[in-house]
């Protein structure tokens, strides 16, 4: 499987494959047509409570990852995750985020789960 994480503000690349926005909100300053998004499964994003907890600095990335993986195990999220996993089996998938640090974001957690 080929799943990678990129910042949504970077220009699309030919080898991106399926481009999936994994943020709950549309990125500031980004026109919809410029983003070239194929899917936007908002239900795969962390809950508002988890995002607020993590961004407030109350926990570390390992704990965030653990809590987020628990949210992703819930039936609705698990079904969406399985759908993306199936897409990754047939071609490249690029998870797009506006996060300034994609390596320590929910997108990295999703990529790790999809690449296993």
C-alpha positions in Angstrom: 0.0 0.0 0.0 1.1 3.5 -0.7 -0.3 6.1 1.7 1.5 9.3 2.4 0.8 12.6 4.2 1.3 16.0 2.6 0.3 19.6 3.5 -2.8 20.6 1.6 -1.2 24.0 0.7 1.5 22.2 -1.3 0.7 21.9 -5.1 -0.7 18.6 -6.2 1.8 16.1 -7.7 1.1 13.6 -10.4 1.8 10.6 -8.1 -0.6 11.8 -5.4 -3.3 9.3 -6.5 -6.5 9.7 -4.5 -6.3 13.0 -2.6 -8.1 12.9 0.7 -8.5 15.9 3.0 -8.4 14.6 6.6 -9.1 17.9 8.4 -12.5 18.7 9.8 -12.5 22.3 8.6 -11.7 23.6 5.1 -8.1 25.0 5.1 -7.9 28.8 5.5 -7.0 30.7 2.3 -7.4 27.6 0.1 -9.8 27.8 -2.9 -11.7 24.5 -3.4 -10.6 24.1 -7.0 -6.9 24.7 -6.1 -6.9 21.9 -3.6 -7.9 19.2 -6.0 -9.6 17.1 -3.3 -11.1 13.8 -4.2 -12.6 12.9 -0.8 -13.3 14.7 2.4 -14.4 12.1 5.1 -14.9 14.4 8.0 -15.9 11.5 10.2 -12.3 10.3 10.2 -11.1 13.4 11.9 -10.5 13.5 15.7 -13.4 14.6 17.8 -13.6 18.3 18.8 -12.8 17.3 22.4 -9.7 15.3 21.4 -8.4 18.1 19.2 -8.9 20.7 21.9 -7.2 18.5 24.5 -4.2 17.9 22.3 -3.8 21.5 21.0 -4.1 22.9 24.5 -0.9 21.0 25.4 -2.6 18.8 28.0 -1.1 15.6 26.6 1.7 14.2 24.5 1.5 12.8 21.0 1.6 9.2 22.1 -1.5 9.7 24.3 -3.2 11.6 21.5 -2.5 8.7 19.1 -3.9 6.2 21.6 -7.1 8.2 22.1 -7.5 8.9 18.3 -7.0 5.2 17.4 -9.8 4.4 19.9 -12.1 6.9 18.2 -11.2 5.3 14.8 -12.2 1.9 16.1 -15.8 3.0 16.5 -18.1 1.4 13.8 -18.7 4.5 11.6 -15.1 5.5 11.6 -13.8 2.0 11.1 -16.0 1.5 8.0 -14.5 4.7 6.5 -11.0 3.6 7.4 -11.6 0.3 5.7 -12.8 2.1 2.6 -9.6 4.1 2.4 -7.6 1.0 3.1 -9.2 -0.6 0.1 -8.5 2.5 -2.0 -4.8 2.2 -1.0 -4.7 -1.4 -2.1 -5.5 -0.3 -5.7 -3.3 2.8 -5.9 -1.6 5.6 -4.1 -3.5 7.7 -1.5 -2.4 11.1 -0.3 -3.8 12.3 3.0 -3.9 16.1 3.1 -3.8 18.3 6.2 -3.3 21.9 7.0 -1.3 20.9 10.1 2.0 22.7 10.3 3.6 19.5 11.7 2.0 16.7 9.7 4.4 14.1 11.3 2.8 14.7 14.7 -0.8 15.0 13.6 -3.9 12.9 13.2 -2.9 12.5 9.5 0.2 10.6 10.5 -1.9 8.3 12.7 -4.2 7.6 9.8 -1.3 6.9 7.5 0.2 4.5 9.9 -3.1 2.6 10.3 -3.6 2.5 6.5 -0.1 1.3 5.8 -0.4 -1.7 8.0 
